[in-house]
Amino acid sequence: MKIQTAPVMPIANGAWRLLARWRDQSLLEGWRFAGDWFVPEVEGVAGSIMNESPVEHAARRLGASRSYNGVGIGETMTDLKALFTAAGRPVDYTAFEEIAVGWVEATERDHLPSSCTDVTTGLATPAHFERILHDAGLATDRAGDLVLGTLRFPVMDKRLRGDWSLAADVGQICTQEFNESIPQVYRRDTIHFLMKVTTENFTEAVRCRERLEALRNGVLGGGELTYRPVPSSEAEALSLVAELRGSPPRRSQP
């Protein structure tokens, strides 16, 4: 859980103006709690930018700090992108790689629960999503109120391969557009999501597709949005999970 209080932003050196612009830009781009934005490591990153010195080591330390304080990978990388916007500088993609490495290393070192969240996108891991999908229809008599949505971009795997910042952007858009109660997963050119059948949720899905199509001047290309019912029996659930994995369905026990 995030810490929502933090020290007052320092003003003892010239970096405070950049820090203020950075924080304001980050809030505009989706940072959720103003009070937990400042950590000591942001000064190191801002100082490197101001001195035009390599930012990689400072970015890695900031990534570790964000991870330790419970900030997701998507929000962490969006925050770093806000720095370059605030500073009027071109994006340093090496810094993005390093902040992601720092975030992952801190997660592994501190043994934070990682089985539910994919570190590249901030969405659910396939295993966690499969458990939710399997249980959803079986846990209610109103399985017809739920659908499995699919957003498919044929070139997404190719575009996201090795591009930490683009993967984070994709995850950030999905978490921003969908209600927090809607689980989502990315796997093989596709984003799957489980949602209740409501007009609001369908509208959010269309808006998410449109934002992903527009991302970085259309780098992902056009997306296809489809829906299917959530399975309401054990056999159907196992078959669907196997289909999503791209493997033959397991046999249910007699």
C-alpha positions in Angstrom: 0.0 0.0 0.0 1.3 3.4 -0.9 2.6 5.8 1.7 0.5 9.0 1.3 2.6 11.4 3.3 6.1 12.6 2.5 8.6 15.3 3.5 8.2 18.8 2.2 9.8 19.2 -1.2 13.3 20.7 -0.7 14.0 24.2 -1.8 17.6 24.6 -0.7 19.0 24.3 -4.2 18.1 25.2 -7.7 16.7 21.8 -8.5 13.5 22.6 -6.6 12.0 24.4 -9.7 12.5 21.4 -11.9 11.2 19.1 -9.1 8.0 21.2 -8.8 7.5 21.1 -12.6 8.2 17.4 -12.7 5.7 16.7 -9.9 3.0 18.8 -11.5 3.5 17.2 -14.9 3.4 13.7 -13.3 0.1 14.5 -11.6 -1.3 15.6 -14.9 -0.2 12.3 -16.5 -1.8 10.1 -13.9 0.2 10.1 -10.6 -2.4 9.3 -8.0 -1.3 10.8 -4.7 0.6 14.1 -4.6 1.7 13.5 -1.0 3.7 10.4 -1.8 5.5 11.7 -4.9 8.6 13.1 -3.2 11.3 10.7 -2.2 15.0 11.6 -1.8 15.9 9.7 -5.0 14.0 12.2 -7.2 16.6 14.8 -6.3 19.4 12.6 -7.8 17.5 12.2 -11.1 16.7 15.9 -11.3 20.2 16.8 -10.5 21.6 14.6 -13.3 19.2 16.2 -15.8 20.2 19.7 -14.7 24.0 18.9 -14.8 23.6 17.1 -18.1 25.3 14.1 -16.6 24.3 10.4 -17.1 21.0 9.7 -15.4 21.1 5.8 -15.4 22.3 5.2 -11.9 20.0 7.8 -10.4 17.1 6.3 -12.4 17.8 2.8 -11.1 17.8 4.1 -7.5 14.5 5.8 -8.1 13.0 2.7 -9.6 14.0 0.7 -6.4 12.5 3.4 -4.2 9.2 3.5 -6.1 9.0 -0.3 -5.9 9.7 -0.3 -2.1 7.0 2.3 -1.6 4.4 0.2 -3.5 4.2 2.2 -6.7 3.5 0.1 -9.8 5.9 -0.2 -12.7 3.5 1.6 -15.1 3.1 4.6 -12.8 6.8 4.7 -12.1 7.7 4.9 -15.8 5.0 7.4 -16.6 6.5 9.5 -13.8 9.9 9.4 -15.4 8.5 10.3 -18.7 6.9 13.4 -17.0 10.4 14.5 -16.0 11.7 14.7 -19.5 8.5 16.6 -20.5 8.9 19.0 -17.6 12.6 19.6 -18.4 12.0 20.0 -22.2 14.4 17.3 -22.9 14.2 14.3 -25.3 13.4 11.0 -23.7 16.4 9.0 -22.5 15.3 5.4 -23.1 18.3 4.0 -21.3 17.0 5.8 -18.2 13.7 4.0 -18.7 15.5 0.6 -18.9 17.4 1.4 -15.7 14.4 2.6 -13.7 12.6 -0.7 -14.7 15.6 -2.7 -13.7 15.8 -1.0 -10.3 12.1 -1.6 -9.8 12.3 -5.3 -10.6 15.5 -5.8 -8.5 13.8 -4.2 -5.5 10.7 -6.3 -5.9 12.8 -9.5 -6.1 15.1 -8.5 -3.2 12.3 -7.6 -0.8 10.2 -10.6 -1.8 7.2 -8.5 -2.6 4.2 -10.5 -3.9 4.7 -10.6 -7.6 2.6 -13.5 -8.7 -0.5 -11.3 -9.3 1.1 -8.5 -11.2 3.2 -8.5 -14.4 6.1 -6.1 -13.8 6.3 -4.9 -17.5 2.7 -3.8 -17.8 1.3 -3.6 -14.3 -1.6 -5.8 -15.4 -2.4 -9.3 -14.0 -0.1 -12.2 -14.6 -1.6 -14.9 -16.8 -1.8 -17.3 -13.9 -3.6 -14.9 -11.7 -6.1 -13.9 -14.4 -6.8 -17.6 -15.2 -7.7 -18.2 -11.6 -10.1 -15.2 -11.6 -11.6 -16.3 -14.9 -12.0 -19.9 -13.8 -13.7 -18.9 -10.5 -15.9 -16.0 -11.8 -18.6 -18.0 -13.6 -18.6 -20.9 -11.1 -19.0 -18.6 -8.1 -22.3 -17.0 -9.2 -25.7 -18.1 -10.6 -25.5 -15.0 -12.8 -22.5 -15.9 -15.0 -24.4 -14.3 -17.9 -23.8 -10.9 -16.3 -20.1 -11.3 -17.1 -18.1 -11.3 -20.3 -14.6 -11.9 -21.3 -13.4 -9.1 -23.5 -10.5 -9.3 -25.9 -8.5 -6.5 -27.4 -6.2 -7.8 -30.1 -3.4 -5.9 -31.9 -1.6 -8.2 -34.4 1.7 -6.4 -34.1 1.7 -5.8 -30.3 4.1 -8.5 -29.4 6.6 -7.3 -32.0 6.3 -3.7 -30.8 6.5 -4.4 -27.1 9.5 -6.8 -27.3 12.3 -5.2 -25.4 10.5 -1.8 -25.1 9.9 -1.3 -21.4 8.4 2.1 -21.8 5.9 1.1 -24.4 4.8 -1.9 -22.4 4.3 0.4 -19.4 2.3 2.8 -21.5 0.0 0.0 -22.6 -0.6 -1.1 -19.1 -1.1 2.5 -17.9 -3.8 3.2 -20.5 -5.6 0.0 -19.6 -5.6 0.7 -15.9 -6.7 4.3 -16.4 -9.6 3.5 -18.7 -11.1 0.5 -17.0 -12.8 0.4 -13.6 -10.4 -0.8 -10.8 -12.5 -3.9 -10.3 -11.9 -5.2 -13.9 -8.9 -7.6 -14.1 -6.8 -7.4 -17.2 -4.0 -9.5 -18.6 -1.6 -9.1 -21.6 -0.5 -12.2 -23.6 0.4 -12.8 -27.2 -0.8 -9.6 -29.0 -3.9 -9.6 -26.8 -5.3 -7.9 -23.8 -8.1 -9.9 -22.1 -10.3 -8.4 -19.5 -13.2 -9.7 -17.4 -16.1 -7.3 -16.8 -19.8 -7.0 -15.9 -22.2 -6.3 -18.7 -22.9 -2.6 -18.3 -23.1 0.3 -20.7 -20.3 2.1 -18.8 -18.0 -0.9 -19.0 -18.5 -1.3 -22.8 -17.9 2.4 -23.2 -14.6 2.1 -21.3 -13.5 -0.8 -23.5 -14.1 1.2 -26.7 -12.2 4.2 -25.2 -9.3 1.9 -24.2 -9.1 0.5 -27.7 -9.1 4.0 -29.2 -6.3 5.2 -26.9 -4.2 2.2 -27.6 -4.7 2.7 -31.4 -3.5 6.3 -31.0 -0.5 5.5 -28.8 2.7 6.9 -30.2 1.2 7.9 -33.5 -0.4 4.4 -34.0 2.6 2.2 -33.3 0.3 -0.7 -32.4 -1.9 -0.4 -35.4 -5.6 -1.1 -35.4 -7.2 -3.2 -32.7 -10.1 -5.7 -32.7 -12.5 -5.7 -29.8 -14.6 -8.8 -29.2 -16.6 -10.4 -26.3 -17.6 -13.9 -25.3 -19.6 -15.3 -22.4 -17.8 -16.4 -19.3 -18.0 -20.2 -18.8 -20.5 -21.5 -16.3 -19.2 -25.0 -15.8 -15.9 -26.6 -14.8 -15.4 -28.2 -18.2 -16.1 -25.0 -20.1 -13.8 -23.0 -17.8 -10.9 -25.5 -18.3 -11.4 -25.4 -22.0 -11.3 -21.6 -22.2 -8.2 -21.4 -20.0 -6.5 -23.9 -22.2 -7.5 -21.9 -25.3 -6.1 -18.7 -23.9 -2.8 -20.5 -23.2 -2.8 -21.9 -26.7 -2.7 -25.5 -25.5 -5.2 -28.4 -25.8 -7.9 -28.4 -23.1 -7.3 -30.6 -20.1 -9.8 -33.4 -19.4 -12.0 -32.9 -16.4 -12.2 -35.8 -13.9 -15.3 -38.0 -14.1 
